[in-house]
């Protein structure tokens, strides 16, 4: 009985004595390679008729750097239901030095092709200098309607 109580006290002590600080997450620390992904996988955008909407979105990266990093962004034509002419976005997203987050703006313009039924447009992150993309979250789905 005393042994069981001692074991329980020991387990409880170990559980509660864990350090609550967390270490920065690094994808591949030995190769200095980082992993980048979209903060959200899908975003709904409602565009009023004959107007343009600007939306700010974010990407996240698994490690911090003392210099800024650029990640490539492209339109995925084969999966998108609207032409690239309805959307404007940067071809590269910059993650500032000492940051885990990069933000970018997209503009969606109503050109009479957008309907009240949601139509999907896809944007894709791609690998660049020592930055890998997470295959599961490198594709952003924009669900556009008016």
N, C-alpha and C positions, 0 to 999 in steps of 0.2 A: 504494500500500500504506500509506504514511504517513497519507494522508487518511482511509482506512478506519479505521485505529487511532484517529486523532484524533476521528472521528465517534463511534465506539464509546465512547471515554472521555467525551466530552461527553454522550452519552445516559445513560451510567451515572451521571455526576455529577448530572445533572438529576433522575434517578429517585431517587437516594439523598438528595438535598438537600431534598426536599419536607418542609414543616413537618408534624409528626405531630399537632399540635393540631387539634381539629375545632371548627367553629363550631356554636352551638346551631341546631337545625333550626327554621325558621320557615316556616309554610305560605304565608302571603301577608304579607310584612313591611310593605308599604306600606299595607295596609288593617287591619293588626293583627288579622287573622283567623287562627284556629287550626284545626287538624284534630284530631278526637278519634276514637278507635277502641278496641275491646276488645283486651286483651292476648292473649286466646285466642279462637278462633272456635267452639270446641266443648269442653264439659266433661262428663265422665261423673260422675253422682252416684248412689251406691247408698244407698238408704234402707231400713234394717231395718224389718221389719213393725211397724206401730203405733208408730213413732218419728218424730222430727223431726231432720233434719240441717241444720246451719248451715255454709255455705261462704263463704269470703271470695274475691272476685274483683276484678280491676283493669281500669281503663281507662287509656289513655295519651293525652297531648295533645302536639302538636308544638311548642309554645312555652311559655315560662315567663312568669308574670305576678306582679306584686307584690301582687295581691289574689286571694282565692279565687274560683273559678268553679264554676257549677253546670250540669250537663248532665242533660237529661231522659231518663228510662228508662221504657219501657212494655212491656206484655205483648202479644204478637202472637197474637191469638186465632185468626185464620183459618189459621195454619200450625201451631199447637200441637195435640198429640194428647191433652193432659190439660187439665182446666179450670184457670182461674186460682186456684181455691180451694186447690190443692195447693202453691202457692208464695207466699212473702211476700218483697217486695223494696222498696227505697225508690223513690219516683217521681223523685227527683233524686239525682245523685251529685256530691259536692263534690270538686273538685281543690284542695288547699290552696295558699295563696300560695307562690311560689318552688318549685313542684313540677311535674313532668311526669306524675305518677301520682295517680289517685284510686282509693280502694278502697271496696267496698261489700259488705254481707253479704246473702245470700239464705237463706231457710229453706225446706226442702222437707218437707212433712208427708205421711206415708202415710195416706191416707183410704180404703183398700181399692180405689182405682182404679189404683194403681200395681201393675204386674205384674213378673214376672221378665224379660220382654222389654222392651228399651229403648224408651221412649216419649219423643218430643221435645217440648220446650217452648222457645219462642223469646222472647228479650227484644231490644228495639230501642232504640238511642240515637237521639235526634233533635236537630236544630239548636237552638241557643239563642244569646243575645247574642254575636255575632261568633265563634261556634264552629260550624264545619261538621263534618259526619260523613263518614267515609270509607264510601262505598256498599258496598265490598267487605268491610269489617270492622265495620260498625255493627250487625250482627245476631249475637247470641250464641245458640248452640244448646246447650241443656241436655239431655243424654241421661240420662233418669231410669229407674231400675229398683230392684227390691228382691230 
